[in-house]
Amino acid sequence: MERRRFLQFCGAAAAGIGGGSLAADVRPQLYTRARLLDAGGRPLRAAQVPANRTLVFHYPYASTPCFLLNLGRAAKAGATLKTADNQTYEWKGGIGASRAVVAYSAICAHKLTYPTRDISFISFRTDKGAGNKHANVIHCCSEHSQYDPAEGARVVAGPAPQPLAAILLDWNSTTDEIAAIGTLGGEMFNEFFQKYAFRLQMEHGARAKETVQGGCVVQALENYCKQQVKC
């Protein structure tokens, strides 16, 4: 979101005001600011994000994957969502000139399925198919949880108890550059670290729980992992 609009949102949330669903339970969780970079290490611009493809980066920790998506249409603000423990929050919509770019944690809220270097059971799907009741959703093939990225990744099918946590993006309308600055919604990082402690140690070593500093590289999911499961 644009910097001014984001700061206004944070101020209202911290004060417990703002009208409607902003007087809610869940506040933004701010982390270190990290610029999104392309494969060559250059600042990624919103206009460069291809439509309807699954891009992946890691934030706010070195081992926690996220999806960056250009939905090809405006993702409007205003969706009121609830975490698994029934706390409410309001999603603030997409960023970029067309407000079509969004980002979410790629850790499924059901069984913490996530994309690895070897395989991914979770991705953005534009089509309907076997086990896929909806088009244009983030679909986890583990047990068919589906999330609508145009409405804050709310759950539209499957057993997931809450939306995917949104990654807060700060968009510079002058340069078109993007930075990740925090999360909004039900984080599952502690559960993720506990469940996959050994695997994360093997994949990331001592850096698994380190917060991302400076920047994070964005790449297509098919370049990041060897195999995508389609269900």
N, C-alpha and C positions, 0 to 999 in steps of 0.2 A: 504494500500500500504506500501511497505517497507519504513523505516524512511528516508533513504538517498534520495530515489526517490521522496518521498513526499516533502521534504524540497527543492529539486531542482525545483519541480513544483511550490511551493509557491513563491520561489524567482523569477522565470520567470514571474509568473502571476502578482506579485507586481510591477515588473519593466515594465510590459506591453510589454514584449518581449517573445520569445520562439519559434517563427516560426509558421506559419499556424494559426490554430484556437486558439492557446494559447494566441495570441495577441487579446484577446477577452474582453468582457464586464464584466463578472461575475468572481469574485475572490473567493477563498475558505473563508468561514466564520469559524474561529476557536473558539471553546468553551473550557471549562475545559476538561482535559483528563480524560477518564473514562474507566477502564478495564472492559471487558466483563467477566461475571462470570456465572458459572453454578448454578443449583438450590441449591447446597450445599455451595455456596459462594467461590468456588475454581476458579482460572483463567481458562477461557474457551480457548481451543486450536483449531486452525483452523481445524485440523484433526478430531476433535470431532463433528464438525457440520454435522449433517446427511444430505444426499443429498435429494433434492426434498421435503423438508418439510418446513412449514412456522413457523419460530421462531420469537418471539417478545421480544423486550426490550424497555426501555424508555430513550430517549436522544434527544436533549441536556437538556430538561426540564423534571421534574418529571412526567408531564402529557402528554408528546408528544411521541406517540408510533412509533416504527420503526420495520421493518422486517429485519431479518438476514437470508440469503439464501445460501445454497450450491447448485449451479446449476448442479453439476455433470460434468461440462466441463469448460474449460477456458473461462472467460468473458474478451475478449480482450479490450485493451485501444483504444482510438482514435475516439470514437463516438462524433461528434459535434452536440450539442443540443442547443435549444433555450427556454428561459423562455416565459411566457405569454406576457411580454412587449418587446419581440423580442431581448433580450440580449443573446449573445452566450457564450458557455463554452464547454470545452472538458472534457469528462469523462475519468478517468484514469484506469478503468478496475478492475478486481477482485484481491483478495489477497490470501495468502496461497501458499503452494508448487505447487498446480495445478492452481492457480489463478481463482478458482471457487467460492470463497466466496465473497458475496456482501451484502450491506446493504442500505436500503432506508427508508425515512420517510413513515409511514403507513397512512398518511393523504392524502386522494384522492384529486387531484388537481382540481376536478370539484366542488363538493359540500361539501368537507371536511369530507366525511364519514371516520370513523376510527374504529378500533377494541376496544370494551369496555369489561368490565368484563361479561356483560350479553350476548352480541351478536356481531358478526363481519360480515359485508357485503363485506369485502375486504380480499383477501388472495392470495397466490401463487397457481396457477392451472397448473398441468402438462398435463391435458387432454382437449380436445375440448368437447363442449356440447351446450345445448340450450343457445343461446345468447353469446356463447364463440367462436369467430372465430379462435382463435389461441391457440395453446398449449404452455406450459411453459411461462405463463404470470402472472403478478399480475392483478387480475380481481376484479373490484369493481361492485357489483351487483346493486348498487343504480341506475345507468343508463348505465352500461356496458362499462365504461372506462377500457381500457386494456393497460398495460405497459410491455415493454420487459426488464426484469432485466439484460439480457446479453448485452444490449446496452444502459446502463445508464438510464433505465426505460423510454425510449422514448415512446410516445403514438403511439400505433399501431391500436387502434379502440376506438370509443366512443367520447364523447364531451369534454374530459379533454383538457384544453388549453395549458398544458405544462407537461413535465416529472415530476415524483416524485423527490423530492430533494434527492440527494445521501448523505448518511452518510459516511464521510471519516474515514477509518479504518487504523490504524497504526499496521502493523504486524511485530513481532519480529521473524525473520527467525531462530534464535537460540533456543528460547523457544517455538515457535509456538503460543505464546499468542497474543491476539488481544486487541486493545484499540480503542474506538471511540474518535475522536479529533475535529470533526467539520462537516460542511455540504458544499455541492456544488450544485448550481442550485437555482431554485425558491422556497425559503422558504415561508411557509404559516402559520407560527406560530402566528403572530398577528391576522390574520383573524380567526384562530382556537380559540384563547383565547376569542375573542369577541363573536363569534357565540355560544360557549359552556360554557360561563362564569358560569352559574348557575350549570350545570351538573358537570363541573370540580371542582367547589367548594364542591359539595356533595361527589365527588369521592376522591378528593385529599386534600381537606381543603386548608389551607394557603400555602401548598407546591406546588400547581399546577404550578406556574411560577418560582419555584426555579430551578436553574441549577443543574444538576446531579454532585455529587462530589464523587470521589474515584472509584466507580464501579457501574455497572448496571447488574442486573440479567437477563439472557436470558432463556426463556422457550418456549416450544411448544405452538402454538396458541390454540390447543385444551385443554391444561391445563390452559391457561390464561382466556379464555372466555367459557361460558356455551354452546353457540350455534354458529355454523358457517353456514351462508346462502350460499348454492350452487345454482348457476343459469346457 
